[in-house]
Amino acid sequence: MVFAYLDEPPFCFPTEGGTAGGSDVELVTAVLKALGIASFETRLTSFAELLPGLVDGRWTITTPLFISQERLELVDFSHPVWALADGLMTRQADSARLTCYEALARDGRSRLAVVSDQVQEQTGLKAGIPDGRILRVATQEDAVDLVRSGRADAYASVAMAHRGYLALHPDPRLAVVTVRAAMPARGAFAFAKSAAGFRRRFDEALRSQLGSAGHRSMMARYGFSPDDLTLDHLAFGR
C-alpha cells in the first residue's frame, strides 16, 4: 500500500524524521486504519508524476486533488474531502491590484506562474491571460521563486496551500489574495480505475470520518475553516 503525496503544506509535507505529515496524511491514516491497514508507505513525488504513477501502479492512492472531467478519464476519485478557493500569491506591493485572474489579464503585462497541468493553468487562460504570459514550472517552490524575484507577478494555486507555505517559510515581501468564486472547487483522493473495489471500501470508511468531531478538530489544527469542510459543498454524483 503506497500513498503518493506532494510537498504542499498544510495538505502534505515531508517531516524531519523522514515520514510524511499534513492533513491529508492524517485523514488517509485514519481511513486505512478503519479498514484494518495499520501501516503503509508514503512516497513524495512531483505533481507531474502524481497521476501517471497511479495509472502505472507505482502507488495505490494519491493525495487529494481537484476533481475535473479530464482527470476522471484517467482515474477515479473518492468522495470529496474539502472544497477550497483559489488564491494568488503576489508581492505585497501588488496585492491590492492583482486580486483575481481577470485583473492579471487586464493588466497587459502581468505574468502568472502555475505548476504545470494544475487546474489553475486553464482557469488563467479562460480568464483571458495570454498563453505567453503564463509561466509553467514543476514545483510550488519554483513558482514562489518566480514571484519573489519579480519574474512573475502572481502564482495561482489553492489559497490554503499558499498560506501553508508562508506559515512554514515566512516572507514579509509576499501576500496571499483569495480569489472569490461562486462555488469552491472540490478535492478528493485518487485511485487507479483498476482499483474500483478498494475505492468503494475506502469511500465507506472515509464517509464515516468526514464531518466527525475528530475530523473537524484535526482539520482546524491545519487552518481549515468549517466552510472548507461543509458537506453541502462536497456532494458528488458518480
C-alpha positions as CSV (number, residue, x, y, z in Angstrom):
1,M,0.0,0.0,0.0
2,V,1.6,3.2,-1.2
3,F,0.3,6.8,-0.6
4,A,1.8,9.4,-3.0
5,Y,2.0,12.9,-1.8
6,L,3.3,16.4,-2.7
7,D,5.4,18.8,-0.6
8,E,2.4,21.2,-0.3
9,P,1.6,22.2,3.3
10,P,-0.8,22.0,5.1
11,F,-2.1,19.1,3.0
12,C,1.1,17.1,2.9
13,F,4.8,17.6,3.6
14,P,7.9,15.6,4.4
15,T,9.0,15.8,8.1
16,E,12.4,15.9,9.6
17,G,12.1,12.3,10.6
18,G,11.6,11.2,7.0
19,T,7.9,10.5,7.3
20,A,5.0,12.5,5.8
21,G,2.8,14.9,7.7
22,G,-0.2,17.1,7.0
23,S,-4.0,17.0,7.0
24,D,-4.2,14.6,4.0
25,V,-1.8,12.2,5.7
26,E,-3.7,12.2,9.0
27,L,-7.0,11.6,7.1
28,V,-5.8,8.8,4.9
29,T,-4.1,7.2,8.0
30,A,-7.5,7.2,9.9
31,V,-9.4,5.7,6.9
32,L,-6.9,3.0,6.3
33,K,-6.8,2.1,10.0
34,A,-10.6,1.7,9.9
35,L,-10.1,-0.7,7.0
36,G,-7.6,-2.7,9.1
37,I,-4.5,-1.4,7.4
38,A,-2.1,-0.4,10.2
39,S,0.9,0.7,8.1
40,F,1.5,1.9,4.6
41,E,4.3,3.5,2.6
42,T,4.3,7.2,1.9
43,R,6.2,8.4,-1.3
44,L,7.0,12.0,-2.1
45,T,6.6,12.8,-5.8
46,S,6.1,15.7,-8.2
47,F,2.7,16.9,-9.4
48,A,3.6,15.8,-13.0
49,E,4.1,12.2,-11.8
50,L,1.2,12.0,-9.4
51,L,-1.5,10.6,-11.7
52,P,0.9,8.8,-14.2
53,G,2.3,6.9,-11.2
54,L,-1.2,5.9,-10.1
55,V,-2.1,4.7,-13.6
56,D,1.1,2.6,-14.0
57,G,0.9,1.1,-10.5
58,R,3.7,2.8,-8.7
59,W,1.3,3.8,-5.8
60,T,-2.2,3.0,-4.6
61,I,-3.7,6.3,-3.6
62,T,-2.7,9.9,-4.2
63,T,-3.2,13.0,-2.0
64,P,-6.5,14.7,-2.8
65,L,-6.6,17.0,-5.8
66,F,-9.2,18.8,-7.7
67,I,-11.8,16.7,-9.5
68,S,-12.0,17.5,-13.2
69,Q,-13.6,15.8,-16.2
70,E,-10.2,15.4,-17.8
71,R,-8.8,13.7,-14.7
72,L,-11.9,11.5,-14.4
73,E,-11.0,10.0,-17.8
74,L,-7.7,8.7,-16.3
75,V,-8.5,7.9,-12.6
76,D,-11.4,7.5,-10.2
77,F,-11.9,9.7,-7.1
78,S,-13.2,9.2,-3.6
79,H,-15.9,11.2,-2.0
80,P,-14.6,14.8,-1.9
81,V,-12.8,15.8,1.3
82,W,-12.6,19.5,1.0
83,A,-14.0,22.4,-1.1
84,L,-11.5,25.3,-1.5
85,A,-11.0,28.6,-3.2
86,D,-8.1,29.5,-5.4
87,G,-5.6,32.1,-4.3
88,L,-2.9,34.3,-5.8
89,M,0.5,34.7,-4.1
90,T,1.8,38.1,-5.0
91,R,4.3,40.6,-3.8
92,Q,2.9,42.8,-1.0
93,A,3.0,45.9,-3.2
94,D,0.8,44.2,-5.8
95,S,-1.8,42.6,-3.5
96,A,-4.4,45.3,-3.8
97,R,-4.1,45.4,-7.6
98,L,-3.9,41.8,-8.6
99,T,-7.0,40.4,-6.8
100,C,-8.2,37.9,-9.5
101,Y,-7.3,36.2,-12.7
102,E,-9.2,38.9,-14.7
103,A,-7.1,41.6,-13.1
104,L,-4.0,39.9,-14.4
105,A,-5.5,39.6,-17.8
106,R,-6.5,43.3,-18.0
107,D,-3.1,44.5,-16.8
108,G,-1.5,43.7,-20.1
109,R,2.0,42.9,-18.7
110,S,1.4,40.8,-15.6
111,R,2.7,37.3,-15.7
112,L,1.1,34.3,-13.9
113,A,3.1,31.4,-12.5
114,V,1.5,28.0,-12.3
115,V,2.5,24.4,-11.6
116,S,2.2,22.7,-15.0
117,D,-1.1,20.8,-15.5
118,Q,-2.7,22.1,-12.3
119,V,-6.3,23.4,-12.9
120,Q,-5.2,27.0,-12.3
121,E,-3.4,27.0,-15.6
122,Q,-6.7,26.5,-17.5
123,T,-8.5,29.0,-15.2
124,G,-6.0,31.6,-16.1
125,L,-6.4,31.0,-19.8
126,K,-10.2,31.1,-19.6
127,A,-9.9,34.4,-17.7
128,G,-8.1,35.9,-20.7
129,I,-4.4,35.7,-19.7
130,P,-2.5,35.1,-22.9
131,D,-0.6,31.8,-23.1
132,G,2.7,33.7,-23.4
133,R,2.2,35.4,-20.0
134,I,1.7,32.1,-18.2
135,L,4.9,30.7,-16.8
136,R,4.7,26.9,-16.2
137,V,7.0,25.3,-13.6
138,A,7.4,21.9,-11.9
139,T,7.0,22.7,-8.2
140,Q,5.5,25.1,-5.7
141,E,9.0,26.3,-4.7
142,D,9.8,27.2,-8.3
143,A,6.6,29.2,-8.6
144,V,7.2,31.1,-5.4
145,D,10.8,31.9,-6.5
146,L,9.4,33.5,-9.8
147,V,7.1,35.8,-7.8
148,R,9.8,36.6,-5.2
149,S,12.3,37.5,-7.9
150,G,9.9,39.6,-10.0
151,R,9.9,37.3,-13.0
152,A,6.2,36.6,-12.3
153,D,3.6,38.9,-10.7
154,A,1.4,36.2,-9.2
155,Y,1.4,32.5,-8.5
156,A,-2.0,30.7,-8.7
157,S,-2.9,27.7,-6.6
158,V,-5.2,26.9,-3.7
159,A,-5.3,29.8,-1.2
160,M,-4.8,27.3,1.6
161,A,-1.6,26.0,0.0
162,H,-0.2,29.5,-0.2
163,R,-1.0,30.2,3.4
164,G,0.5,26.8,4.4
165,Y,3.7,27.6,2.5
166,L,4.1,31.0,4.1
167,A,3.4,29.6,7.6
168,L,6.5,27.4,7.1
169,H,8.5,29.9,5.1
170,P,7.5,33.4,6.3
171,D,8.4,36.2,3.9
172,P,7.0,39.7,4.6
173,R,7.5,40.6,0.9
174,L,4.7,38.2,-0.1
175,A,1.0,38.2,0.3
176,V,-1.9,35.9,-0.4
177,V,-5.1,37.1,-2.1
178,T,-8.1,34.7,-2.0
179,V,-9.9,34.6,-5.4
180,R,-13.6,34.7,-4.7
181,A,-15.5,32.1,-6.7
182,A,-19.2,31.2,-6.9
183,M,-18.5,27.7,-5.6
184,P,-15.3,26.4,-4.0
185,A,-13.7,23.6,-6.0
186,R,-13.8,20.0,-4.6
187,G,-10.8,17.8,-4.0
188,A,-10.7,14.0,-3.4
189,F,-8.3,11.1,-3.1
190,A,-7.5,9.5,-6.5
191,F,-7.3,5.8,-7.4
192,A,-6.5,3.8,-10.4
193,K,-9.6,2.6,-12.4
194,S,-8.5,-1.0,-11.8
195,A,-8.9,-0.5,-8.0
196,A,-12.7,0.1,-8.1
197,G,-13.4,-2.4,-5.3
198,F,-10.8,-1.0,-3.0
199,R,-12.0,2.6,-3.7
200,R,-15.6,1.6,-2.7
201,R,-14.4,0.2,0.6
202,F,-12.2,3.2,1.2
203,D,-15.2,5.5,0.5
204,E,-17.3,3.7,3.0
205,A,-14.7,4.3,5.7
206,L,-14.0,7.8,4.5
207,R,-17.6,8.9,4.8
208,S,-17.6,7.7,8.5
209,Q,-14.7,10.1,9.1
210,L,-15.8,13.2,7.3
211,G,-17.7,15.7,9.4
212,S,-16.9,13.9,12.7
213,A,-15.7,15.8,15.7
214,G,-12.3,14.3,15.3
215,H,-12.0,15.1,11.6
216,R,-13.1,18.7,12.1
217,S,-10.7,19.2,15.0
218,M,-7.8,17.8,13.0
219,M,-8.6,20.0,10.0
220,A,-8.9,23.1,12.3
221,R,-5.4,22.4,13.5
222,Y,-4.1,22.8,10.0
223,G,-6.0,26.1,9.4
224,F,-9.2,24.8,7.6
225,S,-12.4,26.6,8.4
226,P,-15.8,25.0,8.8
227,D,-16.8,26.3,5.4
228,D,-13.9,24.4,3.8
229,L,-15.5,21.2,5.1
230,T,-19.2,21.9,4.6
231,L,-20.7,18.7,3.4
232,D,-23.2,20.5,1.2
233,H,-20.3,21.6,-0.9
234,L,-19.0,18.1,-1.1
235,A,-21.9,16.3,-2.7
236,F,-20.6,14.5,-5.7
237,G,-22.5,12.1,-8.0
238,R,-20.6,9.4,-9.8
